[in-house]
Amino acid sequence: MNWSDIEVFLAVYREGTLGRAARRLGMTQPTMGRRLKKLEQDIGHSLFQRTPEGFIPTSEGETMLASAERMEEEANALQRGLAGGEQQLHGTLRLSSSDWFGVYVLAPLIARFSAQYPNIVTELITESRLLDLSRREADLVFRITPFNGAGIVSRKLLDIDYGVYCARDQLWPKAGDGSGCALITMDEAFSTMPDTRWLIETLPNSHVALRSNNREVQAQLCAQGAGIAVLPKVLARSFAPLVEITMLPSPPGRTTWVGYHQDMRRSKRLRAFLDTALINGNML
């Protein structure tokens, strides 16, 4: 049994299907199936029950999990230590953020960074799932809440201002009223976010017409005249039909935090990107 066998086992255990496990490891589904079957043959035990709902670990699979995770942590610690000790400005740097932040904040920053450090390959993964820094799914993760995991360094990156927007030909609502106004907000899973609460409380006589967890979708709907939305100003500036509504008090902004594993703190390429980000953060 080698480490790649353990990766296969853990991917199937965590994802529950061969398809999702294969995508996680960058394999094809048939290859993942063959690898798992060979692993079970080698150890002489079935590790999963195959059911219509997915792969359910057997008692042997549950027994194997703790040892597999310890092996994974040792392998990840070795990778982080080697990456953190790399003193050359080349190699790969993996970043993760939300969709809109990746497009409107990180993409211009990455372009400047790449021009300055052409031997570093920068990967940007934009998704709602928080990638695991301990497993080196990402080297740097950007999000709107501080990081509190063991071994994770959390740094404040920048404050992002938000504004109230509508299409150019729409009538402006009056703070404290909002009668007849349609609102565009985050979906119900994010209904407690400060800007969503602020918008509903500031325009109490309005009604929520549209919801989306994607800020770009909100901006597009708003630009089409579908309603009023609170948006990050750095995003809204890219949508010409949008007009910012002057409203007091202003909607709350958000702080963006960057996190990385402490084992990576000596990595020159990580430090170089952070320095570029902190310098250019004032541009927002």
C-alpha positions as CSV (number, residue, x, y, z in Angstrom):
1,M,0.0,0.0,0.0
2,N,1.3,3.5,-0.9
3,W,0.2,7.0,-0.2
4,S,-1.7,7.3,-3.5
5,D,-3.9,4.3,-2.3
6,I,-4.7,6.3,0.9
7,E,-5.6,9.3,-1.2
8,V,-8.1,7.2,-3.2
9,F,-9.6,5.7,0.0
10,L,-10.0,9.2,1.6
11,A,-11.5,10.8,-1.5
12,V,-14.2,8.1,-1.9
13,Y,-14.9,8.2,1.9
14,R,-15.3,12.0,1.8
15,E,-17.1,12.4,-1.5
16,G,-19.4,9.3,-1.3
17,T,-19.3,8.6,-5.1
18,L,-16.6,7.5,-7.5
19,G,-17.4,10.5,-9.8
20,R,-16.9,13.2,-7.2
21,A,-13.9,11.4,-5.8
22,A,-12.3,11.2,-9.2
23,R,-12.9,14.9,-9.8
24,R,-11.3,15.7,-6.5
25,L,-8.1,13.8,-7.4
26,G,-8.1,14.7,-11.1
27,M,-8.7,11.1,-12.3
28,T,-11.3,9.5,-14.5
29,Q,-14.2,7.6,-12.8
30,P,-13.1,4.2,-14.3
31,T,-9.5,4.7,-13.1
32,M,-10.8,5.6,-9.6
33,G,-12.9,2.5,-9.6
34,R,-10.0,0.3,-10.6
35,R,-7.7,1.8,-8.0
36,L,-10.3,1.3,-5.2
37,K,-10.9,-2.3,-6.3
38,K,-7.2,-3.1,-6.3
39,L,-6.7,-1.5,-2.9
40,E,-9.5,-3.7,-1.5
41,Q,-8.0,-6.8,-3.1
42,D,-4.5,-5.9,-1.7
43,I,-5.7,-5.5,1.9
44,G,-8.3,-8.4,1.7
45,H,-11.3,-6.4,2.9
46,S,-14.2,-4.5,1.3
47,L,-13.9,-0.9,2.4
48,F,-17.3,0.4,1.1
49,Q,-20.7,-0.9,0.5
50,R,-21.9,0.0,-3.0
51,T,-25.5,1.4,-2.8
52,P,-27.7,3.4,-5.1
53,E,-27.1,6.4,-2.9
54,G,-23.4,6.1,-3.0
55,F,-20.5,4.4,-1.2
56,I,-21.0,3.7,2.5
57,P,-17.9,2.7,4.5
58,T,-17.9,-0.8,6.0
59,S,-16.6,-1.4,9.5
60,E,-13.2,-2.1,8.0
61,G,-13.4,1.2,6.2
62,E,-14.2,3.0,9.4
63,T,-11.4,1.3,11.1
64,M,-9.0,2.4,8.4
65,L,-10.1,6.0,8.5
66,A,-8.1,7.2,11.6
67,S,-4.8,5.7,10.3
68,A,-5.4,7.1,6.8
69,E,-6.0,10.6,8.2
70,R,-2.8,10.4,10.3
71,M,-0.9,9.4,7.1
72,E,-2.5,12.2,5.3
73,E,-1.5,14.8,7.9
74,E,2.1,13.6,7.8
75,A,2.2,13.7,4.0
76,N,0.6,17.2,4.0
77,A,3.0,18.4,6.7
78,L,5.9,17.2,4.6
79,Q,4.6,19.0,1.5
80,R,3.9,22.2,3.5
81,G,7.4,22.1,5.0
82,L,9.0,21.6,1.7
83,A,6.9,24.3,0.0
84,G,7.4,26.7,2.9
85,G,11.2,26.2,2.8
86,E,11.4,26.9,-0.9
87,Q,13.4,30.1,-1.3
88,Q,13.2,30.4,-5.1
89,L,10.6,32.6,-6.8
90,H,9.2,29.9,-9.0
91,G,6.7,27.1,-8.7
92,T,2.9,27.1,-8.2
93,L,0.9,29.3,-5.8
94,R,-2.7,28.2,-5.3
95,L,-5.3,30.8,-4.3
96,S,-9.0,30.4,-3.4
97,S,-11.8,33.0,-3.1
98,S,-15.5,33.6,-3.8
99,D,-16.4,34.1,-7.5
100,W,-16.9,37.9,-7.6
101,F,-13.8,38.6,-5.4
102,G,-11.7,36.4,-7.7
103,V,-12.9,38.3,-10.8
104,Y,-12.9,41.9,-9.6
105,V,-10.2,42.0,-7.0
106,L,-7.8,39.1,-7.4
107,A,-7.6,38.9,-11.2
108,P,-6.1,42.3,-11.7
109,L,-3.8,41.7,-8.8
110,I,-2.7,38.3,-10.2
111,A,-2.0,40.0,-13.6
112,R,0.4,42.5,-11.9
113,F,2.0,39.8,-9.8
114,S,2.5,37.5,-12.8
115,A,4.2,40.3,-14.8
116,Q,6.6,40.9,-11.9
117,Y,7.2,37.2,-11.1
118,P,6.9,35.3,-14.5
119,N,8.3,32.1,-13.1
120,I,5.5,31.6,-10.6
121,V,2.4,29.9,-11.8
122,T,-0.6,31.3,-10.0
123,E,-3.8,29.1,-9.8
124,L,-7.1,30.7,-8.8
125,I,-10.0,28.5,-7.7
126,T,-13.3,30.4,-7.2
127,E,-16.0,28.4,-5.3
128,S,-18.1,28.7,-2.2
129,R,-16.5,25.7,-0.6
130,L,-13.7,26.7,1.8
131,L,-10.6,24.9,0.6
132,D,-8.5,23.1,3.2
133,L,-5.2,24.9,3.9
134,S,-3.9,22.0,6.0
135,R,-4.3,19.6,3.0
136,R,-2.7,22.2,0.7
137,E,-5.9,22.4,-1.4
138,A,-4.9,26.1,-1.5
139,D,-1.9,28.1,-0.3
140,L,-3.9,31.3,0.3
141,V,-7.6,31.6,1.0
142,F,-9.5,34.9,0.9
143,R,-12.8,35.2,2.8
144,I,-14.9,37.7,4.8
145,T,-14.4,36.2,8.2
146,P,-11.2,35.6,10.2
147,F,-9.6,32.2,10.2
148,N,-9.5,30.3,13.5
149,G,-8.3,26.8,12.6
150,A,-5.3,25.2,14.3
151,G,-2.0,26.2,12.6
152,I,-3.7,28.8,10.3
153,V,-2.4,32.4,10.1
154,S,-5.1,34.9,9.7
155,R,-4.4,38.4,8.4
156,K,-6.7,41.3,7.6
157,L,-6.3,42.3,4.0
158,L,-8.6,45.1,3.2
159,D,-12.0,46.8,3.8
160,I,-14.4,46.7,0.9
161,D,-17.1,49.5,0.7
162,Y,-20.6,48.6,-0.3
163,G,-23.2,50.8,-2.0
164,V,-26.9,50.8,-2.9
165,Y,-27.6,50.5,-6.6
166,C,-30.4,50.6,-9.1
167,A,-30.7,50.8,-12.9
168,R,-30.2,54.2,-14.5
169,D,-33.9,54.9,-15.3
170,Q,-35.3,53.7,-11.9
171,L,-36.7,56.0,-9.3
172,W,-34.7,56.2,-6.1
173,P,-36.3,54.9,-2.9
174,K,-36.6,56.9,0.3
175,A,-34.8,55.6,3.3
176,G,-37.2,54.4,6.0
177,D,-39.9,53.6,3.4
178,G,-39.2,51.8,0.1
179,S,-42.9,51.5,-0.9
180,G,-43.2,49.7,-4.2
181,C,-39.5,48.8,-4.4
182,A,-38.3,45.4,-5.4
183,L,-35.2,44.2,-3.7
184,I,-32.4,41.9,-4.9
185,T,-30.7,40.1,-2.0
186,M,-28.6,37.1,-1.0
187,D,-30.4,33.8,-0.9
188,E,-31.9,32.6,2.3
189,A,-28.8,30.7,3.4
190,F,-27.1,34.1,3.6
191,S,-30.1,36.1,4.8
192,T,-28.3,37.1,8.0
193,M,-25.4,38.9,6.2
194,P,-25.1,42.5,7.3
195,D,-25.9,44.1,3.9
196,T,-29.0,41.9,3.5
197,R,-30.3,42.8,6.9
198,W,-29.5,46.5,6.3
199,L,-31.3,46.7,3.0
200,I,-34.5,45.2,4.4
201,E,-34.4,47.3,7.6
202,T,-33.7,50.5,5.6
203,L,-36.5,49.9,3.2
204,P,-39.1,48.3,5.4
205,N,-42.0,48.8,3.0
206,S,-40.3,47.2,0.1
207,H,-40.4,43.5,-0.9
208,V,-37.8,40.9,-1.8
209,A,-38.3,40.0,-5.5
210,L,-35.1,38.1,-6.3
211,R,-32.4,36.2,-4.5
212,S,-29.0,34.9,-5.5
213,N,-25.8,33.8,-3.7
214,N,-23.8,35.2,-6.6
215,R,-23.0,38.9,-6.5
216,E,-22.4,39.1,-10.3
217,V,-25.9,37.7,-10.8
218,Q,-27.3,40.3,-8.4
219,A,-25.5,43.1,-10.3
220,Q,-26.8,41.9,-13.7
221,L,-30.4,41.7,-12.4
222,C,-30.0,45.2,-10.9
223,A,-28.6,46.6,-14.2
224,Q,-31.6,45.1,-16.0
225,G,-33.9,47.1,-13.8
226,A,-35.2,44.1,-11.8
227,G,-34.7,45.8,-8.4
228,I,-32.4,47.5,-5.9
229,A,-29.3,45.8,-4.6
230,V,-26.5,46.3,-2.2
231,L,-23.2,45.5,-4.0
232,P,-19.5,45.8,-3.4
233,K,-18.5,49.1,-5.1
234,V,-15.5,47.5,-6.8
235,L,-17.9,45.1,-8.5
236,A,-20.6,47.7,-9.3
237,R,-18.2,50.0,-11.1
238,S,-17.9,47.4,-13.9
239,F,-21.6,47.6,-14.6
240,A,-22.2,50.8,-16.6
241,P,-26.1,50.8,-16.3
242,L,-25.9,50.9,-12.5
243,V,-26.3,54.1,-10.5
244,E,-25.3,54.4,-6.9
245,I,-28.1,55.7,-4.7
246,T,-27.1,58.1,-1.9
247,M,-28.6,56.8,1.3
248,L,-27.8,57.5,4.9
249,P,-26.7,55.7,6.8
250,S,-24.6,53.9,4.2
251,P,-24.7,50.1,4.0
252,P,-22.1,48.2,6.0
253,G,-18.9,47.2,4.3
254,R,-17.0,44.0,4.8
255,T,-13.5,43.1,5.8
256,T,-11.6,40.6,3.7
257,W,-9.2,38.2,5.5
258,V,-6.4,36.1,4.0
259,G,-5.4,32.8,5.6
260,Y,-2.5,30.5,5.1
261,H,-0.9,27.6,7.0
262,Q,1.9,28.5,9.4
263,D,4.2,26.0,7.7
264,M,4.0,28.2,4.6
265,R,5.1,31.4,6.3
266,R,8.7,31.2,5.0
267,S,7.7,30.6,1.4
268,K,9.1,33.4,-0.7
269,R,6.4,33.2,-3.4
270,L,3.7,33.4,-0.8
271,R,5.3,36.4,0.9
272,A,5.8,38.1,-2.5
273,F,2.1,37.7,-3.3
274,L,1.0,38.9,0.1
275,D,3.3,42.0,-0.3
276,T,1.7,42.7,-3.7
277,A,-1.8,42.3,-2.3
278,L,-1.2,44.5,0.7
279,I,0.4,47.2,-1.4
280,N,-2.4,47.2,-4.0
281,G,-5.2,46.7,-1.5
282,N,-5.3,50.5,-1.0
283,M,-6.4,50.8,-4.7
284,L,-9.9,49.7,-3.7
